[in-house]
Amino acid sequence: MWQPGKIKLRNRFLLCSVFAAIIFLMFSCNKKNLTIKLEIKSSAPQIIYAAEKIKELQQTNAIIFSDSIADLNIKAVIDSVNLKSEAYRIFSQNNLVEITGGDVVGLMYGLLEVKHDKKNI
């Protein structure tokens, strides 16, 4: 049976693990800035908007976006088979954060969630 409390708790746990990984990387790097590689293959307007919002984090001068080797890789993909429309999932392991959306709107929501939470660290 579906229980909304469990889903909220699971989402919070996933977000906490994502940002724990980001914080760990920020403090473990000897560099002043955290380098992030953003891998997005969709050219949908919603995804372009979310990517531009994430890149606003560069204004903090603590983050640099790169197309080459990075401290943190953020990969965004769409999985309409395992996720419903507008749904998203965030998975973090080591220096990889994978955001999966059920469609372009779900992927946009996931990207904006990462941007929002990263901004508040």
N, C-alpha and C positions, 0 to 999 in steps of 0.2 A: 504494500500500500504506500502511496506517495505521502511523504511527510515534509512540508515546507521547511520546518526547522532544520532537518538534516541537510537539505540542499544548501540552505544559507550557511550552516556551519561548515560544510564541505567547501563552498566557495571561499569563505573567509580563510580556511586552512590553506587552500591553494594560493590565494593572494598573499598570505603571510609567508608561505614558502618561497614564492617568487621574489618578494621584496627582501626576505632574509638573504637570498642568494645575491641580489643586487647590492645590499649593504655589505655583505662579506667581500664581494669583489671590489667595492669601493675602498674598503679599508685594507685589503690585501695587496692592492696595486701600489707599486712604488711611485707611480706617476701621479701628477697632480690631478689629471682628468681621467674620467672613465670613458673608454672608447666603446661605442656600440655599433654593431653592424645590424641594420634593419633589412630583413629579407622579405619582400612582398612581391608577389608575382601578378597580382590583380591590378587592373587599370580602371576598375569601377570608381566612379566619382566619390562614393562613400569611403572607400579605402584610401584614395588619394587624400581626402580631407583628414582622415584619422592619422595618416602618416605625417602630414604637415603639422598637425597638432602635437604629435610626439616629438617632431624635430624642433618644436619650440623650446624643449628642455635644454637645447644647446645654448640658449640665452643665459642660463645659469652659470656658464663658464666652467662647470664641473663635468660636463658631458660633451664629448665630441662624437659625431657620427662619421663612420668610415665605411668604405666599400671593400676594404681589405681585412686583414687580421684584426680582431677586436677582443676586448676583455669580456664583452657580453654580446651574444648573438640573439636577436629577437626574430623569430621566424613566424610568419603569419600565413595560415592556410585555410582553405574552405573544405569542410567535410559534411556534405548534405546527406550522407547516408546515416551517420551516427549521431548527428545533432539536428534538432528541429530548427525551423526558420527563426531568426533573431537570437538564437542561443549561442553561447560561446563557452570555451573551456580554456583555462590557462594552466600550462604544465611547465614546471621549472626543474632543471637538473643541471648541476655544475654551472657552466657558463652559457647554457641554452635556456631561453624562455620561448615556449611554443604557444602561440595563440591560435586556436582553431575556432572558426565560426561555422554555424550551420548554413549560412548564406552571407552575402556581402554586408548586410545590416548587422548580423551577429558578429562578424569579424570586426566591423567598425566599433561596435560596443566593447569588444574585448580589447582592442587597441586603445580606445579612449580610457578604459578602466586602468590599464597599465600606466598610461600617461598621467592620469589623475593621482594614482597612488604613488608613483615615482616623484611627482611634484611635491608631495607632502612629506617626503623623507627628510 
